[in-house]
């Protein structure tokens, strides 16, 4: 689906219409031919689809009316940003899915009660990564003094992007889950968190990663990214 903003003519467009995909980078708007991704039904794809199906059923058949109302109130109270940079609100169902699908991936318990704090967790401004070809490991650096780190059942979920040529300046996937740092009221997890690479890396390649903070009450931050050149 494309988002189109009209003014004195079309002034902004994002998404796909017919055979064209419209987007924007730091150099301005651009259009390219739309490509339809293959559907190989990999194990990862099947797992995500299974999680979405399970959570959709759980929303309609397991959650109480009060729980759904709480998620809907959270959705109506928390402003998000769409592809055009405009303010929007997701439904409670959307927020429930976006938080719990990550817990499904990592084997955590579902969070059925809607959040009562009406704001997204803040991104970590210190987030950075280093990577090594020799060890095939990524070190994720973060601020262990942030509130999530001292909260039991809160997490920072961490993803690796597929390595790129050194001259590449933009990256938007594919991504795969790499590791997770879990908060603890008894003591914050040590930074950096080291995870085994899920895409093989070679010296000199450019590597992107992103993190998201998931609080114990189900609130999840927007992604925040970092990149580095893979060391020997």
C-alpha positions in Angstrom: 0.0 0.0 0.0 1.3 3.5 -0.9 0.9 6.6 1.2 0.4 9.7 -0.9 0.4 13.3 0.4 -1.4 15.9 -1.8 -0.7 19.6 -1.8 -0.3 21.7 -4.9 0.0 18.4 -6.7 1.5 15.3 -5.1 4.3 16.5 -2.7 5.2 13.2 -1.0 4.6 9.5 -1.8 5.7 6.3 0.0 4.9 2.7 -0.9 3.9 0.8 -4.0 1.4 1.5 -6.7 1.0 -0.9 -9.6 4.6 -1.7 -10.8 6.3 1.3 -9.1 7.7 1.7 -5.6 8.0 5.3 -4.2 10.4 6.1 -1.4 12.8 8.7 0.0 16.4 8.8 1.1 18.6 11.7 2.2 19.0 12.8 -1.4 15.3 13.2 -1.9 12.4 11.2 -3.4 12.9 8.4 -5.9 10.9 5.7 -7.7 12.0 2.3 -8.7 10.4 -0.8 -10.3 8.5 -2.8 -7.8 10.0 -6.3 -7.1 8.0 -9.1 -5.7 10.0 -11.1 -3.2 10.2 -14.8 -3.5 8.3 -16.9 -1.0 10.6 -19.9 -0.2 8.8 -20.7 3.1 12.0 -20.8 5.1 11.9 -22.0 8.7 12.2 -18.3 9.9 9.2 -17.2 7.7 7.1 -20.1 8.9 7.9 -19.3 12.6 6.9 -15.7 12.2 3.7 -16.6 10.4 2.9 -19.1 13.1 3.5 -16.5 15.8 1.2 -14.0 14.1 -1.5 -16.6 13.7 -1.2 -17.7 17.4 -1.3 -14.1 18.7 -4.2 -13.1 16.5 -6.2 -16.1 17.9 -5.0 -15.2 21.4 -6.2 -11.6 21.0 -9.7 -12.7 20.0 -10.2 -15.8 22.1 -8.0 -15.5 25.2 -7.7 -11.8 26.1 -10.6 -10.4 28.2 -12.6 -7.4 27.0 -10.9 -5.4 29.7 -7.5 -6.4 28.4 -8.4 -5.5 24.8 -9.8 -2.2 26.0 -6.5 -1.4 27.8 -4.5 -2.1 24.7 -6.9 0.0 22.6 -6.5 2.9 25.1 -2.8 2.6 24.9 -2.9 2.7 21.1 -5.2 5.7 21.0 -2.9 7.6 23.5 0.5 6.9 21.9 1.5 8.8 18.8 3.5 7.0 16.1 5.1 8.2 12.9 4.2 6.8 9.4 6.3 6.6 6.3 5.7 10.3 5.5 6.8 11.4 8.9 3.2 12.2 10.0 1.7 11.5 13.3 -0.6 8.5 13.5 -2.0 6.0 16.0 -2.0 2.2 15.8 -4.8 0.1 17.1 -4.4 -1.8 20.4 -4.3 -5.0 18.3 -1.3 -3.7 16.4 0.5 -2.8 19.6 -0.3 -6.2 21.1 1.1 -8.0 18.1 4.3 -5.9 17.7 5.3 -6.5 21.3 4.3 -10.1 21.7 5.7 -11.4 18.4 9.2 -10.7 19.7 8.5 -12.6 22.9 7.3 -15.5 20.7 10.6 -15.4 18.9 12.6 -15.6 22.1 10.4 -17.9 24.0 9.2 -15.4 26.5 5.7 -15.4 28.2 3.0 -13.3 26.5 2.1 -9.9 27.9 -1.7 -9.8 27.8 -2.4 -6.8 30.1 -2.3 -3.5 28.2 0.3 -0.9 29.3 -0.8 1.9 31.7 2.1 4.2 30.8 1.2 6.0 27.6 4.6 6.5 26.0 7.1 4.5 24.0 10.4 3.5 25.6 13.2 5.9 24.6 15.9 4.7 22.2 19.4 4.2 23.5 21.6 7.1 22.2 24.8 5.2 23.1 24.0 2.1 21.0 27.0 1.0 19.0 28.5 -2.3 17.6 31.8 -3.9 16.7 32.2 -7.1 14.7 35.0 -9.6 14.1 35.5 -12.0 11.1 37.8 -14.2 13.3 35.2 -14.8 16.0 32.1 -14.3 13.9 30.7 -12.4 16.8 29.1 -9.0 17.2 29.5 -6.9 20.4 26.4 -4.7 21.1 27.3 -1.7 23.3 24.5 0.0 25.2 23.8 2.1 28.3 23.3 -0.3 31.2 22.1 2.6 33.4 18.8 3.0 31.5 15.7 2.0 33.4 14.9 -1.2 31.4 18.2 -2.8 32.4 17.2 -2.9 36.1 13.7 -4.1 35.4 13.0 -7.9 35.5 11.2 -9.1 32.3 12.4 -6.1 30.3 14.7 -6.7 27.4 16.8 -5.2 24.6 16.3 -7.3 21.5 19.1 -7.2 19.0 19.2 -7.9 15.3 21.9 -8.2 12.7 21.6 -7.1 9.1 23.1 -9.0 6.2 26.7 -7.7 5.6 27.2 -5.2 2.7 30.1 -3.9 0.6 32.1 -1.2 2.4 30.8 1.6 0.1 27.2 0.9 0.9 25.6 3.9 2.8 22.0 2.7 3.2 20.5 -0.5 4.5 16.9 -1.6 5.2 17.1 -5.3 5.6 17.0 -8.2 5.6 17.4 -8.6 9.3 17.6 -11.6 11.6 17.3 -11.8 15.4 20.8 -12.2 16.9 20.6 -12.1 20.7 18.8 -10.5 23.6 19.9 -8.7 26.8 17.5 -9.1 29.6 17.0 -6.7 32.5 17.1 -7.7 36.1 16.1 -5.8 39.2 19.0 -7.5 41.0 21.6 -6.1 38.6 21.7 -4.7 35.0 23.2 -6.9 32.2 26.8 -6.1 31.4 27.5 -4.1 28.3 28.6 -5.1 25.7 26.3 -8.0 24.9 28.1 -10.4 22.6 26.1 -12.5 20.1 27.1 -15.0 17.4 26.6 -13.6 13.9 23.6 -15.0 12.1 25.0 -13.8 8.7 28.6 -14.8 8.0 30.9 -11.7 8.1 34.2 -10.9 6.4 36.8 -8.2 7.1 36.1 -4.8 5.6 32.3 -5.5 5.1 29.9 -2.9 6.5 27.5 -4.3 9.0 24.2 -2.8 10.3 22.4 -3.8 13.5 19.4 -2.5 15.4 18.0 -2.8 18.9 14.6 -2.3 20.4 13.8 -1.9 24.1 10.8 -4.0 25.4 9.6 -3.0 28.8 8.0 -5.5 31.2 4.6 -3.9 30.7 4.7 -4.6 26.9 5.8 -1.2 25.6 8.3 -1.5 22.9 10.5 1.2 21.4 11.1 2.1 17.8 14.2 0.5 16.3 17.5 2.3 16.8 20.5 1.4 14.5 24.2 1.3 14.5 26.8 0.2 11.9 30.5 -0.6 11.7 33.1 -2.1 9.4 33.9 -5.7 10.3 37.4 -6.2 11.7 39.8 -9.0 11.0 
